[in-house]
Amino acid sequence: MVRLGLPPPAGRQRVNVLAALNALTPAVITVVHETSIHSHRVCQRLGQRAALKLSVPSTPVLDNARYQRCQFVQELAAAWHLELLCLPSYAPPLHWSERFWQCIKTQCLAAQYDPTLSEFREAILRCINTATEAHKVELSSWLSLQFQSFQEVKIMIS
């Protein structure tokens, strides 16, 4: 029996993707960087959203990362007349981008090896750009607008 292995990519390189999904169309807008994500990157993404000048109100939903809820981001969003909604900590099932990323990992990137960072980056971008059409059925179940409500839950203590 012969063992086969793939060499790991060298170094600690990474691809950071800041994605935004439209809840009604599921169109995807991304900001991709090979450096870390920080508040200026979040503002770049919010600037893309503000540039759309939508005629209907919409609320960008952010996770609770410090760089997304800092004063700099809050002030810039207010200047662009964007009302931000920050989700509670440790609530990835509520965040569409997290659910979209999970679908991308399972449907597009699973069991795939890319030897260089540029090939890996291209594979991720190709998956993101084609996912809404190529994996429409899977995404429709991952990205539903139906959430469980706990308003009528009664706690019974015995």
C-alpha positions as CSV (number, residue, x, y, z in Angstrom):
1,M,0.0,0.0,0.0
2,V,1.3,3.4,-1.0
3,R,0.3,6.6,0.9
4,L,-0.3,9.6,-1.2
5,G,-0.3,13.1,0.2
6,L,-0.6,16.6,-0.9
7,P,1.9,19.2,0.2
8,P,0.4,21.9,2.3
9,P,0.5,25.5,1.1
10,A,3.5,27.4,2.4
11,G,3.2,30.1,5.0
12,R,0.2,31.5,6.7
13,Q,-1.4,33.2,3.8
14,R,-5.1,33.7,3.7
15,V,-7.9,35.1,1.7
16,N,-10.4,37.3,3.5
17,V,-13.8,37.8,1.9
18,L,-16.3,40.4,3.2
19,A,-19.6,39.5,1.5
20,A,-23.0,41.0,1.3
21,L,-26.1,39.2,0.2
22,N,-29.4,40.8,-0.9
23,A,-32.2,39.1,1.0
24,L,-34.6,39.3,-2.0
25,T,-32.5,38.5,-5.0
26,P,-29.6,36.8,-3.5
27,A,-27.2,38.9,-5.4
28,V,-23.7,38.8,-3.8
29,I,-21.3,41.7,-3.5
30,T,-17.8,41.0,-2.2
31,V,-14.7,42.8,-1.0
32,V,-11.7,40.4,-1.1
33,H,-8.4,41.0,0.6
34,E,-5.3,39.0,1.4
35,T,-4.7,41.2,4.4
36,S,-6.8,41.3,7.5
37,I,-10.3,42.7,7.6
38,H,-10.7,45.9,9.6
39,S,-13.1,48.9,9.9
40,H,-11.9,50.6,6.7
41,R,-12.7,47.4,4.7
42,V,-16.2,47.3,6.3
43,C,-16.7,51.0,5.3
44,Q,-15.6,50.1,1.7
45,R,-18.3,47.5,1.6
46,L,-20.9,49.9,3.1
47,G,-19.8,52.5,0.6
48,Q,-20.7,50.0,-2.2
49,R,-24.1,49.6,-0.6
50,A,-24.6,53.3,-0.2
51,A,-23.6,53.9,-3.9
52,L,-26.6,51.8,-5.0
53,K,-28.9,54.6,-3.8
54,L,-31.8,52.2,-3.3
55,S,-35.3,53.7,-3.3
56,V,-36.6,51.3,-0.6
57,P,-35.2,51.2,2.9
58,S,-32.8,48.4,3.7
59,T,-30.8,47.5,6.8
60,P,-27.2,46.1,6.5
61,V,-26.9,43.2,8.9
62,L,-23.5,42.8,10.5
63,D,-22.0,40.3,12.9
64,N,-20.8,41.5,16.2
65,A,-17.1,41.8,15.3
66,R,-15.4,44.8,16.9
67,Y,-14.3,46.2,13.6
68,Q,-17.9,46.2,12.3
69,R,-19.5,48.0,15.3
70,C,-16.8,50.5,16.1
71,Q,-17.5,54.3,16.2
72,F,-15.8,54.9,12.9
73,V,-18.2,52.5,11.1
74,Q,-21.2,53.8,13.0
75,E,-20.5,57.4,12.1
76,L,-19.8,56.7,8.4
77,A,-23.0,54.7,8.2
78,A,-25.0,57.5,9.8
79,A,-23.5,59.9,7.2
80,W,-24.7,57.6,4.4
81,H,-28.1,57.3,6.1
82,L,-27.6,53.5,6.7
83,E,-29.3,51.9,9.7
84,L,-27.0,49.0,10.8
85,L,-28.2,46.0,12.6
86,C,-25.6,44.1,14.6
87,L,-26.4,40.5,15.4
88,P,-25.8,39.1,18.8
89,S,-22.4,37.3,19.4
90,Y,-22.2,33.7,18.5
91,A,-25.2,33.7,16.3
92,P,-23.9,32.5,12.9
93,P,-27.2,30.8,11.9
94,L,-28.9,34.2,11.9
95,H,-26.3,35.7,9.6
96,W,-26.9,35.2,5.9
97,S,-23.2,35.6,4.9
98,E,-22.3,32.8,7.3
99,R,-24.9,30.5,5.8
100,F,-23.8,31.4,2.3
101,W,-20.2,30.7,3.2
102,Q,-21.1,27.3,4.7
103,C,-22.9,26.5,1.4
104,I,-19.9,27.6,-0.6
105,K,-17.6,25.4,1.5
106,T,-19.7,22.3,1.2
107,Q,-20.9,22.7,-2.4
108,C,-17.9,24.2,-4.1
109,L,-14.7,23.9,-2.1
110,A,-15.0,20.5,-0.4
111,A,-12.3,18.0,-1.3
112,Q,-10.5,20.5,-3.6
113,Y,-6.8,21.3,-3.4
114,D,-5.3,24.5,-4.7
115,P,-1.5,24.6,-4.4
116,T,-1.0,28.3,-4.6
117,L,-2.8,31.2,-2.9
118,S,-3.8,32.8,-6.3
119,E,-5.4,29.5,-7.4
120,F,-7.2,29.2,-4.1
121,R,-8.4,32.9,-4.3
122,E,-9.6,32.3,-7.9
123,A,-11.5,29.1,-6.8
124,I,-13.2,31.0,-4.0
125,L,-14.2,33.9,-6.3
126,R,-15.4,31.5,-9.0
127,C,-17.6,29.7,-6.4
128,I,-19.0,32.9,-5.0
129,N,-19.7,34.4,-8.5
130,T,-21.4,31.2,-9.8
131,A,-23.1,29.9,-6.7
132,T,-26.4,31.8,-7.0
133,E,-27.0,30.1,-10.4
134,A,-25.1,26.8,-10.1
135,H,-26.4,26.0,-6.6
136,K,-29.8,27.7,-6.7
137,V,-31.7,24.8,-5.1
138,E,-29.2,24.3,-2.2
139,L,-29.0,28.1,-1.6
140,S,-32.8,28.4,-1.5
141,S,-32.9,26.1,1.6
142,W,-29.8,27.7,3.2
143,L,-30.9,31.3,2.6
144,S,-34.6,31.3,3.6
145,L,-36.3,34.2,5.2
146,Q,-38.2,31.9,7.6
147,F,-36.9,32.1,11.2
148,Q,-38.3,30.5,14.3
149,S,-40.0,33.0,16.6
150,F,-39.8,32.5,20.4
151,Q,-42.4,35.2,21.3
152,E,-45.0,32.7,22.4
153,V,-42.8,30.3,24.3
154,K,-43.9,29.5,27.8
155,I,-41.4,28.3,30.3
156,M,-42.7,25.6,32.6
157,I,-40.7,24.9,35.8
158,S,-41.6,21.9,37.8
